[in-house]
Amino acid sequence: MKKVGKMYLKVVETISVFLMAMILLLMVIQIVCRLFTIGQNFTEELARLCFSLMIFIAAPLCLTEGADICVDMVVAKLPLKVRKAVDVFAFSLIAIFSFIALYSEILVMKTNVDVTAVSMTWIQMNWLYAAFTLSFGFLFVTSIWKIIATLKNEPQTYDINADEKAKAIEKAKELDLGI
């Protein structure tokens, strides 16, 4: 199960990097077109869609790696048992939110059949909504995993690049000649 999860997170990471590169390329195209007064209207909308997709798809990855943004100054000062209860409560809220969002996305997909993007009629909006639905499903699974890990006193984060980082450190040690 861990291998499947790691493979999924690697795919999500690759997709996120691709989407970020796509956004950069679209912004460059938009700037060049503005410099030469070439009329186009697809770059801004496609960049917005890529950004939305990247945010929703990468949310479970961020939660798994502990890269989500949270203010824990007060929580860090609490006793361990209270901190554990607060973490379980927070992850439960994420699970509830993602389940409600998952259900809502399914309803949205049912009502938006054959709806296309404004300037790119070849993009069905349900494609985007399906990706959102999938990401909310994975966010739900991730939050449940974090609740279980918290209750079992296991680490709440999982670094999918830990193996590569360890190899890089070993390689750096081999190259260090002590000079």
C-alpha positions as CSV (number, residue, x, y, z in Angstrom):
1,M,0.0,0.0,0.0
2,K,2.9,2.3,0.8
3,K,4.4,1.7,-2.6
4,V,1.1,2.6,-4.4
5,G,0.8,5.8,-2.3
6,K,4.4,6.8,-3.0
7,M,3.9,6.1,-6.8
8,Y,0.7,8.2,-6.7
9,L,2.5,11.1,-4.9
10,K,5.4,10.9,-7.4
11,V,2.9,11.2,-10.3
12,V,1.2,14.1,-8.6
13,E,4.6,15.8,-8.1
14,T,5.4,15.3,-11.8
15,I,2.0,16.6,-12.9
16,S,2.4,19.7,-10.7
17,V,5.9,20.4,-12.1
18,F,4.5,20.1,-15.6
19,L,1.5,22.4,-14.8
20,M,3.9,25.0,-13.4
21,A,6.0,24.9,-16.5
22,M,2.9,25.1,-18.6
23,I,1.8,28.2,-16.7
24,L,5.2,29.8,-17.2
25,L,5.1,29.0,-20.9
26,L,1.6,30.5,-21.3
27,M,2.7,33.7,-19.5
28,V,5.7,34.1,-21.8
29,I,3.4,33.6,-24.8
30,Q,1.0,36.1,-23.4
31,I,3.8,38.7,-22.9
32,V,5.2,38.2,-26.4
33,C,1.7,38.5,-27.9
34,R,1.1,41.7,-26.0
35,L,4.5,43.1,-27.2
36,F,3.6,42.5,-30.8
37,T,-0.1,43.4,-30.3
38,I,-1.3,40.0,-31.4
39,G,-4.8,39.3,-30.2
40,Q,-5.3,36.1,-28.3
41,N,-7.5,35.2,-25.4
42,F,-6.7,31.6,-24.6
43,T,-3.4,31.9,-22.6
44,E,-4.9,33.6,-19.6
45,E,-7.8,31.2,-19.3
46,L,-5.6,28.1,-19.8
47,A,-3.1,29.4,-17.3
48,R,-5.9,29.9,-14.8
49,L,-7.2,26.4,-15.4
50,C,-3.7,25.0,-15.0
51,F,-3.2,26.9,-11.8
52,S,-6.5,25.6,-10.4
53,L,-5.7,22.1,-11.4
54,M,-2.2,22.3,-9.8
55,I,-3.6,23.6,-6.5
56,F,-6.3,20.9,-6.2
57,I,-4.2,18.0,-7.4
58,A,-1.2,18.9,-5.2
59,A,-3.2,19.4,-2.0
60,P,-3.0,15.8,-0.9
61,L,0.8,15.8,-1.7
62,C,1.3,18.9,0.5
63,L,-0.7,17.4,3.4
64,T,1.2,14.1,3.2
65,E,4.6,15.9,3.2
66,G,3.6,18.3,5.9
67,A,3.9,21.3,3.5
68,D,0.5,22.6,4.3
69,I,0.4,26.0,5.8
70,C,-0.7,26.1,9.4
71,V,-0.1,28.3,12.4
72,D,0.9,26.0,15.3
73,M,2.5,28.4,17.7
74,V,-0.1,27.8,20.4
75,V,-0.5,24.1,19.6
76,A,3.2,23.5,19.9
77,K,3.1,24.8,23.5
78,L,0.3,22.4,24.5
79,P,0.9,19.1,26.3
80,L,1.4,16.1,24.0
81,K,-2.0,14.5,24.6
82,V,-3.8,17.8,24.0
83,R,-1.7,18.5,20.9
84,K,-2.6,15.0,19.6
85,A,-6.3,15.7,20.2
86,V,-6.0,19.0,18.4
87,D,-4.3,17.3,15.4
88,V,-7.0,14.6,15.3
89,F,-9.7,17.3,15.3
90,A,-7.9,19.4,12.6
91,F,-7.5,16.3,10.4
92,S,-11.1,15.3,11.0
93,L,-12.2,18.8,9.8
94,I,-10.1,18.3,6.6
95,A,-11.7,14.9,6.1
96,I,-15.2,16.3,6.6
97,F,-14.4,19.2,4.2
98,S,-13.0,17.0,1.6
99,F,-15.9,14.6,1.8
100,I,-18.4,17.5,1.4
101,A,-16.4,18.9,-1.5
102,L,-16.2,15.5,-3.1
103,Y,-20.0,15.1,-2.9
104,S,-20.5,18.7,-4.2
105,E,-18.1,18.1,-7.1
106,I,-20.1,15.0,-8.1
107,L,-23.3,17.2,-8.2
108,V,-21.5,19.9,-10.2
109,M,-20.4,17.3,-12.7
110,K,-24.0,16.1,-13.1
111,T,-25.3,19.6,-13.8
112,N,-22.5,20.7,-16.1
113,V,-22.7,18.2,-18.9
114,D,-21.3,19.6,-22.2
115,V,-20.2,22.9,-20.6
116,T,-16.9,24.1,-22.2
117,A,-14.3,26.7,-21.3
118,V,-15.1,30.2,-22.6
119,S,-12.3,30.7,-25.0
120,M,-11.3,27.1,-25.6
121,T,-14.4,25.1,-26.6
122,W,-12.4,21.9,-26.9
123,I,-12.0,21.8,-23.1
124,Q,-14.9,20.2,-21.3
125,M,-15.2,21.7,-17.8
126,N,-16.2,18.3,-16.5
127,W,-12.6,17.1,-17.2
128,L,-11.4,19.7,-14.7
129,Y,-14.2,18.9,-12.3
130,A,-13.2,15.2,-12.5
131,A,-9.7,16.0,-11.5
132,F,-11.0,18.1,-8.6
133,T,-13.2,15.2,-7.5
134,L,-10.3,12.8,-7.7
135,S,-8.1,15.2,-5.6
136,F,-10.7,15.6,-3.0
137,G,-11.0,11.8,-2.8
138,F,-7.3,11.5,-2.2
139,L,-7.4,14.4,0.3
140,F,-10.0,12.5,2.2
141,V,-7.9,9.4,2.2
142,T,-4.8,11.4,3.2
143,S,-6.6,13.0,6.1
144,I,-7.9,9.7,7.4
145,W,-4.3,8.3,7.1
146,K,-3.0,11.3,9.2
147,I,-5.7,10.7,11.8
148,I,-4.6,7.0,12.1
149,A,-0.9,8.0,12.2
150,T,-1.6,10.5,15.0
151,L,-3.5,8.0,17.1
152,K,-0.8,5.4,16.6
153,N,1.9,7.9,17.5
154,E,3.5,7.4,14.1
155,P,5.1,10.2,12.0
156,Q,2.4,12.4,10.5
157,T,4.5,13.3,7.4
158,Y,6.0,11.2,4.7
159,D,8.8,12.5,2.5
160,I,8.4,10.9,-1.0
161,N,11.9,12.1,-1.9
162,A,13.7,10.7,1.2
163,D,15.5,8.1,-0.8
164,E,16.8,10.6,-3.3
165,K,17.9,13.0,-0.6
166,A,19.8,10.2,1.3
167,K,21.6,9.3,-1.9
168,A,22.5,12.9,-2.6
169,I,23.9,13.2,0.9
170,E,26.0,10.1,0.5
171,K,27.2,11.3,-2.9
172,A,28.2,14.6,-1.3
173,K,30.1,12.8,1.5
174,E,32.0,10.8,-1.1
175,L,32.9,14.0,-3.0
176,D,34.0,15.7,0.2
177,L,37.7,15.3,0.4
178,G,38.0,17.1,3.6
179,I,39.8,20.1,2.1
